């Protein structure tokens, strides 16, 4: 086949695809400069880590002869890029055509300034998460190891930053941030979740925390835990409603447990054993666990038993 024929065929392919772009699909969008940029958001997250954990992460393009000057450059650069991404998000996704250029500039700047004003509060919460991780994990050799290497603290840090933007109703951007952490750690925390201090994730892979989850102080969760919705068959009709559980203070949830439903409340000081499946509330000071697999020889087949949860008692699922 000659080069001329190949070029004609390629030109035809390009033309066919460009014609398909005009088909009115929701996925048709050629302009790449009028919406938040995924790679720039990821770079922004990495820069924010330098601000939140000064001295632990650095950009080698900045000089370090004067640390304060270097941090000032990082903060100003991050402010500029966050402001830019917020403005793009507001303009394209939420308020397109309803605000003037000047109003968009003012609103994006206000939100960005609010976010940076809250960084001391974010750091206050992260300090407690760091201490909870160190106290709860005997494998942690030192605090520095947790900051630099533990995926749980990484995911929590990104969540705490994204949550502040979620509270300001910034569209898309908070989710881009937490999904970046999700892609790196396997930990999926929705930016809308409400999580109090001293939050500890151990191991982490496969954890899911839904949008309307409420998690109290001193909560510890292990890999594979789902704090999710009981059903999503209602689709967008469920948006804005409480779909995910409330986990009260001092609760430990072991590996692969699933706690589902917006009306489900796990009382304080409760321990949820591994592989438990819970769709109703648990009283405070309880222990929910799964016994070793058992079979009872009965003519009607395997017997399944579950005992009602009572304060201070164990709840066994016998399969």
Secondary structure, 3 states (H helix, E strand, C coil): CCHHHHHHHHHHHHHHHHHHHCCCCCCCCCCCCCCCCHHHHHHHHHHHHHHHCECCECCCCCCCCCHHHHHHHHHHHHHHHHHHHHHHHHHHHHCCCCCCHHHHHHHHHHHHHHHHHCHHHHHHHHHHHHHHHHHHCCCCCCHHHHHHHCHHHHHHHHHHHHHHHHHCCCCCHHHHHHHHHHHHHCCEECCCCEECCCCEEECCCCCEECCCCEECCCCEEECCCEEECCCCCCHHHHCCCCCCCEECCCCEECCCCEEECCCCEECCCCEECCCCEECCCECCCCEEEECCCCCCCCCCCCCCEECCCCCCCEEEEEC
